[in-house]
Amino acid sequence: MPRTVSGSGSNSWPASELGVSERTVARDVERLQLSGVPVSTHQGRGGGVCLEATGPVPPIAFDLPEVAALMSSLAVLGPTVSESAASAMRKLADALRPPARGAGG
């Protein structure tokens, strides 16, 4: 089921939420599409930008440089710009913490 990011039919809502221009949103969506990310756009009333997901996301294994790249990207975006960004940052940070030791140590 697609995840709609904008319901306005334009790039104004994501641009406003992220503090960027509509052209920046359009350019970023185009970059995502060109890199193979399944993103689609729908014009008109009820349209917007959708991440096409056909089911649950399977577990993904990242190496340390990949985690650092994701965290850096979130930091630039603003790790609290949305609940999903904040949740992603928490999960990445938690993954870097050493496992808790048992009581016996």
C-alpha positions in Angstrom: 0.0 0.0 0.0 1.5 3.4 -0.9 2.4 5.8 1.8 1.3 9.3 0.9 3.5 12.1 2.0 1.4 14.9 0.6 -2.3 15.2 0.1 -2.3 18.7 -1.5 -1.5 17.6 -5.1 1.6 19.7 -5.0 4.9 20.0 -3.3 3.8 22.8 -1.0 3.0 20.7 2.1 6.3 18.8 2.2 8.2 22.0 1.3 6.5 23.8 4.1 7.0 21.0 6.6 10.7 20.7 5.8 11.4 24.4 5.4 12.5 24.1 1.8 11.2 25.3 -1.6 8.8 23.3 -3.7 11.5 23.1 -6.4 13.8 21.4 -3.8 11.1 18.8 -3.0 10.6 18.2 -6.8 14.4 17.8 -7.3 14.8 15.5 -4.3 11.9 13.3 -5.5 13.4 13.1 -9.0 16.8 12.1 -7.4 15.1 9.4 -5.4 13.3 8.1 -8.6 16.6 8.1 -10.6 18.4 6.2 -7.9 15.8 3.4 -8.0 13.6 4.3 -5.0 10.0 3.4 -5.7 8.6 6.9 -5.3 5.7 8.2 -7.4 3.9 11.5 -7.7 0.2 12.1 -8.3 -1.1 15.5 -9.4 -4.4 17.1 -8.5 -6.7 16.9 -5.6 -5.7 14.2 -3.2 -2.4 13.8 -5.0 1.1 14.0 -3.6 4.3 12.0 -3.3 4.1 8.3 -2.4 6.6 5.8 -1.4 5.4 2.6 -3.0 5.6 -0.2 -0.5 4.1 -3.5 -1.4 4.3 -5.0 2.1 6.3 -5.0 5.3 9.9 -3.9 5.1 12.2 -6.8 5.7 15.1 -6.5 8.1 18.0 -4.6 6.7 21.7 -5.0 7.8 23.8 -1.8 7.6 27.5 -1.6 8.2 28.9 1.2 10.4 29.6 3.6 7.5 26.1 3.1 6.2 24.6 3.8 9.7 26.8 7.0 9.9 25.6 8.1 6.5 21.9 7.6 7.5 22.5 9.4 10.8 24.3 12.3 9.1 21.4 12.6 6.6 18.9 12.7 9.4 20.9 15.3 11.3 20.9 17.5 8.2 17.2 17.0 7.8 16.5 17.6 11.4 16.2 14.4 13.5 12.9 15.7 15.0 11.3 17.1 11.8 8.8 14.2 12.0 8.0 11.3 14.2 9.4 8.9 11.7 12.7 10.8 11.5 12.9 10.8 15.3 12.1 7.1 15.5 14.7 6.3 12.8 17.3 8.2 14.6 16.5 6.5 17.9 16.7 3.1 16.3 20.0 3.8 14.7 21.5 5.2 17.9 20.2 2.2 19.9 21.8 -0.1 17.3 25.2 1.5 18.1 25.0 1.0 21.8 26.8 -2.0 23.3 24.4 -4.8 24.5 23.4 -4.5 28.1 25.3 -6.8 30.4 23.6 -9.4 32.5 23.4 -9.0 36.3 26.2 -11.6 36.6 28.4 -9.6 34.4 
